[in-house]
Structures are given as structure tokens and as C-alpha cells.
């Protein structure tokens, strides 16, 4: 079996295990921008959007990040003001 046939068979098997999503009513300018970004990255739009969805799902939501921060502050009792953070950052740059 040729490499191309093996790759195609692998892709079909992988796709059989994945869910499909249909998104309706996407504005044309949004679709065009996604297509352009996909082309610039050397991917098909399907590959590009799938990659972005995986990245989106892997990143914690803002509320979860803030909750983690609150739990850490509560656990450690550490309180550092924004001014102190900026001063420390600026001191490191000198």
C-alpha cells in the first residue's frame, strides 16, 4: 500500500472518531478572514478552524483563571498591589 493510501486511510479512521460541527450564519467577512488566515498558515480552512477550536478549548476561561488566582491568594495570604508589581518589573529592567 502506498504512503498516500496509508495516510488517507489513517485520516478516514481519525475522522470517524471525531465529532463534526456545523456553524451557520457566519458573516461573510468573518469567513473570508478565516480563509485568508488559513491560507497564510498553509492549512485548509477546516484544519485552521479545528486547530483554533482545540486551542480555545484547551485555554481556561477568564472566570476560571480569576477563581484560581483568588484561591491562591486566599491560600497564601499574599497581597501585592499593581504598583508594587510595576515597580518590581521596572527594577528588573534596569
C-alpha positions in Angstrom: 0.0 0.0 0.0 1.4 3.4 -0.9 2.2 6.1 1.6 -0.6 8.3 0.2 -3.1 5.5 0.6 -2.0 4.8 4.1 -2.2 8.5 5.0 -5.7 8.7 3.5 -6.8 5.6 5.4 -5.4 7.0 8.6 -7.2 10.3 8.1 -10.5 8.5 7.4 -10.1 6.4 10.6 -9.3 9.5 12.6 -12.2 11.4 11.2 -14.6 8.5 12.1 -13.7 9.0 15.7 -14.2 12.8 15.7 -17.4 14.8 16.1 -18.5 17.2 13.4 -19.7 20.7 14.0 -21.7 22.8 11.6 -21.8 26.5 12.2 -24.5 28.5 10.4 -24.8 32.2 9.8 -21.1 33.0 9.8 -20.7 36.6 8.4 -19.0 36.6 5.0 -16.2 38.9 6.2 -15.5 36.5 9.1 -15.4 33.5 6.7 -13.1 35.5 4.4 -10.7 36.4 7.2 -10.6 32.8 8.4 -9.9 31.6 4.9 -7.1 34.2 4.5 -5.5 33.2 7.8 -5.7 29.6 6.9 -4.1 30.2 3.6 -1.3 32.2 5.2 -0.6 29.4 7.6 -0.6 26.8 4.8 -3.6 25.0 6.1 -7.1 24.4 4.8 -9.8 26.4 6.5 -11.1 23.2 8.1 -7.6 22.4 9.6 -7.1 26.0 10.7 -10.5 26.3 12.4 -10.1 22.9 14.0 -6.7 24.0 15.4 -8.2 27.2 16.8 -11.1 25.3 18.4 -8.6 22.9 20.0 -6.6 25.9 21.3 -9.8 27.6 22.6 -11.0 24.5 24.4 -7.5 24.0 26.0 -7.3 27.5 27.4 -9.0 28.2 30.7 -11.9 30.7 30.6 -11.3 34.1 32.2 -13.6 33.2 35.2 -11.6 30.1 35.9 -8.3 32.0 35.9 -9.7 34.6 38.2 -11.0 31.9 40.5 -7.6 30.2 40.6 -6.0 33.5 41.4 -8.5 34.1 44.2 -7.9 30.6 45.7 -4.1 31.1 45.5 -4.3 34.5 47.3 -6.6 33.0 49.9 -4.3 30.1 50.4 -1.1 32.0 50.6 -2.3 35.3 52.0 -0.2 37.1 49.5 -1.4 40.5 48.5 0.7 42.5 46.1 -0.6 45.8 44.6 -0.4 46.6 41.0 2.0 49.5 41.8 4.4 47.0 43.5 4.3 44.7 40.5 5.1 47.5 38.1 7.9 48.8 40.4 9.4 45.3 40.6 9.2 44.9 36.8 10.8 48.2 36.2 13.6 47.5 38.7 14.4 44.2 36.9 14.7 46.2 33.6 17.5 48.4 35.0 
